[in-house]
Amino acid sequence: MPKLTPASLRTAAKAAFLVALTILAYLPALRNGFIWDDDAWLMHNRTLEGVNGLYRLWFDLLALQQYYPITGTVFWIQYQLWGFHPFGYHAVNVALHTLNVVLFWFVLRKLGLRGAWFAAAVFAVHPVMVESVAWVTEIKNLLSTAFFLGSVLAYLNSENLERRDLPRRGNWFVLSLLLFICALLSKSVTCSLPAVLAILICWKRERISPADFRPLLPYFLVGLPIGLLTAWLEVHHVGAAGVSFDLEFYQRCIVAGRAIIFYFFKLVWPNDLTFIYPRWQVNSPWLLLVPAFVALCLFTLWFLRKRIGKAPLAAAAFFVVTLGPILGFFNGYAFQFSFVADHWQYLSSLGVIALASAFPNLLSEVSRDVRSAVLGFVLVALSLLTARQSFIYKSKDTLWRDTLLKNPNCWLAHNNLGVDLIERGVLRGAEEHYRAAVRLNPRYYEAENNLGEALLARNQVEEAAQHINRSIEINPTYAASHWNQALVLARQAKSDEAYEIVDQGLQQRPIYLAGVNAFAWLLATSPDERVRKPRGAEELAHKCCEATGYANPRFLDTLAAAYANQNQFDRAIETALQAIAHAARLGQATLAGEITRRLELYKTGRGYLSYRR
């Protein structure tokens, strides 16, 4: 057992204080629910089910939005432990951020920075980090950064960056490379790590030679292909292609320059943090002055390196290099909404925040009490901002309303708030936001389709048809619009045309199950006898249930309604009970309540008829 020394006890106490500080700042996040994209990674993620899903995570490049098998595996483990209860996921995120804070402190100490603890504390409670910590999906950032920092720390243990005459320690080098691979398989933005190590070498060594960088070759050989794979998947699998991404090279340079400055000032002054920032216009060549200014700043730091030291230049280079993958030179799906996002600089922020280690030294001339008061004030202020920011991520409703408050023209937020309102049965409010979305983005085919669906639910069939047809006109391959077109035709008693669309849809792979279920629901519950065909609804509902392992409560609800309207009430009751159980497991209390009310009808020998779904 290692002997405890006063120094080790002080280290343990400081680490414990960092842990406590981080957890206290993020207590509000532990009560949050799921928000945007969480359903894609959790509730709609079939890889979470069974060993076969775990196999797909590692051997199917398209199993998730990106090839991040370690992230997927961590979600798989969490699902086995606590299902879809959000507290567990948020607790893991906070724990990972806490781990990153401590690792960051260890790295800065290893690099010899005197104010390392204060810099780590700033990282712990800086409100820019909230988006990565309070958003379940962004465990990608937290995991990859933990492996990234672990890899850097192991590399710093493998060799002394300041002295060449000391032997390298191969076991630490192997560990560093393995941790780097884990970082890439959690989120490939960490492919910048070999460049970061090169920056550290240039900073710490008085003179450099090509031999200093030879150990980094394996890192480049691993990181480059995985980074390029991610860029390819983003375009060809996630969908980062189209008019919104057709930028000239000079425009991409403008985006990069503006993003670097934007991220820097959000770290220095974290005001008006927004989930989706307004998308910049980058058409004026005059805006090339922005990246030119960034280049001038970097050149100035290089020119002054002998006077002020190489640390500021190293920090700036780290910041720019780690931002590289998301500066706009490679297409990212979210660029159609905004060119910047808080969670994109979670890793990169470490470069700028590391400069905060100099802050305590700047106060060395004042008394210890004054210095402690100033440093404490900074940390308390940041902690309060972080706690307040965490409340924004409480639910989809709070997230999208806050986004629209700060970015009223965000068409994505209007559409997604409409979707949330539809799920809660607020049809008129949803319709207003859908109309705003299509007004702000006339080519937003998802919002056109959603507006048509909302109008159809309110029995405004003709106007619904106009918007659904418009959605098909904009994007003929969007399956949801075709299924809603079939619903419109069915409501207009044009059964043959509706069935033709359904038959075509059933022959496609993958089948758009939500559309199949919506059509089945109409056939099962329509008050119009010309439309209602519960036997056909039963067949379609069975297809949906079979495809989802009879675990989707909405599909089971449709199947139960189809049984009931064929007077098969025992089967309807049994199926409705299954639906309620699965809805409860998924935390869908509203849906469970709706199915329970229908169950009471089935128990009295009555079916359920309704226009709505």
N, C-alpha and C positions, 0 to 999 in steps of 0.2 A: 504494500500500500504506500503510495507516495506521501512523503512527509509534508505536512501543512506548514507553510511559512507565512509571515506577515504579508509578503507580496502576493502569494496565491490567494490568501483570504481577501485582500483588497480587490483582486481581480474578480473573485467570485461575487463579492458584494456589488461591484460595479455592474457585472453581468446581470445579477438579480434585479438591480434597479432598472436597467434597460428593459428587462422582461416586464416588470410591473408597470413601468411607464407606458409601454406599448399596449398592454392589455387594458389598462384604464382608459386610454384614449379611444380604443375600439370597442368598448363595452356596448355602445348603441348598435354596432353592426351585428352583434350576436343575436339580436332580436329581429333582424331583417328576414325577408322572404326571398323568393326567386324573382328575377327580372328578365330583361331581354336576353335572348340566346341561351339562357339556362335550360329552357325546355329542349333545345336541340342537343345539348350535351348531356341532359339527364332524362327528362320525361319521355322524349321521343327517340332516345338512344337505345337501340336494340342490342348493342354490344354489351350492355350492362347485365344481360340475362344469361347466366350460365357460363360454363367453361368454353363453349363454342364462341361466345361473344368475346371472351378474353383472347382466344386464338385469333379471331379476326382483327382485334386491335393491333396485333403485332405483324400479321402476315397479309393483311388487306390494306393497301395504300389508301383506299377510298372509304374505309370504314367510318372515319370521322371527317370533319371539314378539312382537316390537315392531318398529316402523318405525325401525330404526337402520341405514340403508344404508351409512354410513361404517364402522361397526363390522363389518358384514357384508363390506364390500369388503376391509378389512384381513385378516379371516379368509380370504377368497378368495385374496388375494395370498400369504399364508403357506402355504396349502394347496398352491398351485402350486410353492412353493419347497421345502418339506420335508414335504409330505404330513401324516401323522398322528404324526410324531415329536414328543413333548412338549417336548424341550429347546428347540427353536426358539421355540415359543409362550411358554414361561416366560422365555426370554432377552428377547423383545420386551417382555413385561410389566415386567421389571426395568428395561429401558432406558427405557420410558415413565415409570415412576415416578421414575427418575433425572432425566429431563427436567422433570417436574413440580416436583421439589425445586429445581432451578436456576431455573425460571420463578418459583416462589414467592419465592425469594430476591430476584430482580430486582424483582418487584412491591413487596415490602416496602421494598427500597432506594429505589425510586421514590417511595414514600409517606413516606420520610424517617425510618424507624425505625432507631435506632442498633444495636440487637442483632439485625438482620435475619438475619445469617448463622447465629446460634445457633438462631433459630426455624426456619429452613429445615432445619438439621441435625436438630432434634427431629422434624420432619415426616418426614425421610428414614428414621429408624430407629425410629419409634414403632410398637409391636406391633399397635395397632389397625388399621394400614394393611396388615397381612399378608394379610388376607382378600381385599383387592382386588388385591394384587400376586401372591400365590401361587396364586390361582384363575384359571385361564385365561379362563373366561367373563367375568370382571370386567375384561377389557380395556376394556369399556364405560366403567367409571369412569375408567380411566387416560387413555384417548383424550379423553373429554369434558372432563376436568379440564385436560388440556394445552391444548385449544382455548379453554377458559374463561379460564385464566390468560393465555394469549396475547392474548385479546380485551381483558381488563382492562389488560394492559400497553400494548397499542396505543392504547386509549382514553386512558390516562394520558399518552401521547405526543401525543395529538391536541389536548389542551388542558391548561392549567395550572389545577388545581382550586383553587389558592389565590388566583389573580389573574384577574379577568375582562378586564383591559385588554389581555391578550396575544391575538393572533389564533389562531383554531383552525386546525389542520393537517388539511385534508380527506382527504389520502391515508391518514393514520393512522386517521381515523374510518372510512373505507370498509373498511380492513383489519380493524379491530375488529369491524365488523358481519359481515363474511364469516367471521371466525373464530367468532363467536357462532353463526352458522348451522351451521357445521361441528360445533360442540359439541352443538347440538340434535340433529343427525343422527347423533351418536355415542351420546348418551343424553340424553333430554329433561329430566332432573332439573335440567339447567343452565338451564332457563327462568327461574330466579331471577336471572340476571345483571343485567338492567336495574334490579331492586330493589337489588342490591349496588352498582351504580354510583351509584344515588341515595344510598345510605348513605355512600359515600365522599365525595360532594359535600357532604352535610350535615356530615360530619366536618371536612373541610378548609376550608370557607368560613365565615367569621365570620357573615355574613348571607346568607340565601338568598332567592331569588325564583322565581316560576314559570318565568321564562326560563331558569333554570339547568337545568331538567329537560326542556326541549323537545328537545334532541338525543337523549334516551332514547326518544322516541316510536317510532322504527322498531324498536328492540329489543323493545318491548312488542308491537308489531303482528306481529312474527315469532314471538316466544316464546310468547305466549298460545295461539294456535291449535294449535301443535305440542304444547304441554303438555296441552291438552284432548284432543287426538287420542290421546295416550298413555293418558290416564285412561280414555277410551272403549274402546281396544283391550284394556286390562288387564281390563276387566269382560267385554266381549263376545267377545274372541278368546282371551285367556290363561285366563280362567275365574275371575276374582275376584268371584264372586257366590255367594249361598247363605246358609245359616243362620249360618255363621261370620262373615259380613260384615254381618249385620243389627244394627248398633249405633245406639243413640240418639245425638243430637247431644252430650248431656252426657257420654256415654261416650267419644266421640271426643275431647272436650276433655281428659278424664282421660288417655287414651292419649297425646295430644300433650304434656301436662305431664310425665307420667312419662318419656316418651321423651327429652325435652330434658334432664331431670336425669340420666337413665341415661347418655346419651351424654357429658355433661359429666364425670361422675365416672369413666367408663371412660378418658377422656383424661388425667385427673389421676392416676388410680390404675388402670392396666390389668391388673387381676387377674382370673383365671378367665375369660379370653376364650373364648367358645364359638361354634361355628358356628350353632347354633340355640338361642336362649335360651328359657326357659319362657315360655309365653304368660300374660300377666297376667289376673287377674280384675278387671273394671272395673264391677262392679254397684253398689257402694256410693256413694251421693251424697256421702258424706263425703270421698271421694277427689278431689272438686272442689277441695279445699284445695291439692292439688298444683299444678294450673295457676294457681291464685290466687297461690301462692308464687312461681312463675316470673314472673307479671305484676308482682308486688311487687318482685322483684329488678330487672327492667328499669326500672320506675319509679324505683327508688332510684338506679340508674346515671344516669338522665336528670336526676334532682333534683340529683345531685352533680357534674354535668358541668362546672360552672364551677370547682369546687374541685379535682377530680382529672383534669380534661380529658375530652374527648369520645371518646378512643380506646377505653376499656373499653366504653362504650356501643356504639360502632361495631362492635367485635369481637363483642359479644353479639348485636347485631342481625343481623350477618352469619351467625352460627351459627344463629339461629332461622329466619331467612328462607330460607337454603339447605336447612335441614331440612324446610321447609314441605311440599314435595310428598310426603314419606314420613312425616308425623306422624300419619296416620290419618284425615284428612279426605277423602282419596281412597282407594278400595279398592286394595290391592295383593295379588296372588295369595298371597304368602308370609305375609300377615297371619293366615291360618288356622293357621300354625305358631307364629309369634311376631310381636310388634309392633315388634321392634327387630332390627338386624343390624349387625355391625361395618362391612360394606362400604357401608352406607347413609350413613355419616357421613364417608366419605373426603373429599369436597369440603368439607363443613360444618366438619370439624375444623380447617381452616385459620384460621377465625376465632378459636377458642380458642388454638390453637398460636401464632398471631401475638402473643398476650400474652406468650409466652415470650421475646420480644425484649427485654422489660423486665428479665429475670432477670440478665443480665450487669451492667446498670446498678445493680441492687440490691447487687451485690458490689463496687461501685467503691471502697468505703472500705478493702477488704482488699488485701493485696499481690497483685501480678500472678501470682505462682506459686500462691498459694492459690486465686485466682479460676480460673486455668486448670485446677487440679486438680479443683475442684468441678464446673466445666462439663464437663470430660473424663469425670469419673465418671458424670455423668448420661447422657452420650451412650453410654458403654461399656455401662452397665447396660441402657439401652433397646435397644442393638444385640444384646446377648445374649438379651434377651427376644424380640426379633424373629426371631433365628436359631432359637431353640427353638420359637417358634410356627409357623415355616415347616415344620417336620417334620410337624406335624399334617395338612398338606395333601399329604402324600406320595402317598397313595392313597385310594381309597374306604374301604378297611378301616380305615386309621388315622383317617380323618376321622370315620366313624360311631361307632367305638369311643370316641374322645375325646368326642364329643358325648354319648353315653350315660353316660360316666363323670361328666360334669358336669350332665347333664340326663336322668336315668334314665327319665323319663316321656315322652320325646320319641317319639311314635308314628311319626313320619316316619323317624327314624333307625333304629328297629327294622325297619321295612319295607324301607328301602333297604339296610341291612346284610344282610337276608335275601336281597334280589335279588343282592347281590354274592356271597354265599355260594353261591347257586344257580349263578351263572356259574362258580364254582370247584368245583362238584360236591359241596358240603357240604350235603346235603339235610336231615339232621336238625337241624343248627344253624340253617339257614334257617327250618325249621318252627317252632322255638322263638321266633324273633324275630317271625315273622308272627303267632303266637298272642299274643305280648305286644302287638303293634300293634293287633289287633282288640279286645283286652281294654281297652286304654287309650282307644281311639276306636271304639266299637261301630258307628259309621256309616262306617267307613273301607272303602269298597267295593273299592279297589285291593288292600288287604291281605287282605280276604276272598277275593278272586279268586286272589291269589298263594298264599295258604295252600292253597286248593283245588288249584292247579296243582302245588304241592310234594307234597301228599298223593297226587295222581294219579301223579306220578313214582315214588312208593313203592308204587304199586298198591293204595292204600287208596281204592278207587273210590267207595264209598258215602258216606264222610265227606267226600271231595272234592266230591261232588255237593251236599252240604248247604251248604258254604261258597260254592261257585260260584253256587248258586241264591240264597243270601243276598245276594251281591254284586249280582245282577240285580234283586233286590227293592229294594235301596237305590237303585241307579241303573240303570234299565232301558236307558239309552242307552249304557252302557259296553260297547264292542264286544268287548274282550278276554274278558269273562265269557261272552258268547254263543259265542265260538269254543271256549272251554274246556268249555262245556256240550255242544257238538257232540262234543268229544273224549270226554267222559264217556259220551255215548250210543253212540258208536262202540265204546268199550271194553265196553259192555254189550250189544254186538251188535245195537243198535237202529239199523241202518244208514239206514233210510228217514227216521227223525226227525233223525238227524245230518245227512244230506244236505240236508234241508229248511232247516236252519239255515244250512248252508254256501251254499246257493243264494241265500238272502236276503242273506247277507253279501256275496256277490260282486256283487250288484246295487246295493250301496250305494257311494257315492263320498264320501270316499276309502275304499278298501278297507283293512281292517286286515290288512296283509300278514303281520305276525308270527303272527296267528291262522290265516291261510290256510296258512302254512308249517308251523305246529305240526300242523294237521290232515293236511297232505300227508305230514309225517314219520311220523305214526301209520299212515297208509295204506301207506306205503312199507316200514316196518320192523317192523310188529306181528308177533309170533310166532303170534298167533291168525289162522288162515286165514280165519275168518269176517269178520275186520276188514281183513286185508291185501289191498290192491288197488293194486299198483304202477303200473298204467296210469293210474288216476285220480290217483294221487300225482304222476305225471309231468306231467299236464296242469296241476294246481294249482301245482306248483313252477315250471313255465314261466311262469305268470302272475306269480308273485312275482319271478322273475329278469328278465322283460321290464320290469316296473315299476321295477326298480332298475338297469337297464342291465347286467345280468349281472355285477354288482360286489359283491353281498352274499354273503359266504362261507357263511353259514348256509343261504341259499336254494340256492346251488350244491351244498352238501353234501346237501341233501334230493334235489335232482335226480339227483345221482350215485347215491344209494342206490336211488332209483326205477329208474334204468337197470340197476343191478346185479341187482336182484331180478326183472328181466325178462330176465336173462342177456345184457344188452347191455354186456359188460364193457369193451370198447374205449371206448365213450362214457362209461361210468362213470369210467374211469381219467382220461380227458381232462378231464372236468368236475371231478373231485376235485382234480386238479392246479391248475386255475383257482381253486378254493376255497381251497386252501392258500396260493397266491400272494396272494390278496386278504386272507386272514386275517393273513399276515405283514405286508402293507402297512399294515394297520390296527393292528398291534401286538398282535394277539390270539393270543399264543403258545400258550395252552392249547387253544383251538379248533383251531389249526393242527395241534397234536399229535394231537388226537382224529381229525381227518380223515385224517391220515397213517396212523394205525392202520387205519382203514377202507380206505384205499387199498391197503394190503398184502393185505387180504382179496380185493379186486377183482382184484389181479394174479394171485392163485392160483385165480381162477374161482369165488369164493364171494361171496354177498351178505351183507348186514348186517341182523340182526334184534335189536331191543331195545325194551323198554318205555319207556326214558328218552329225553327230548329236552331 
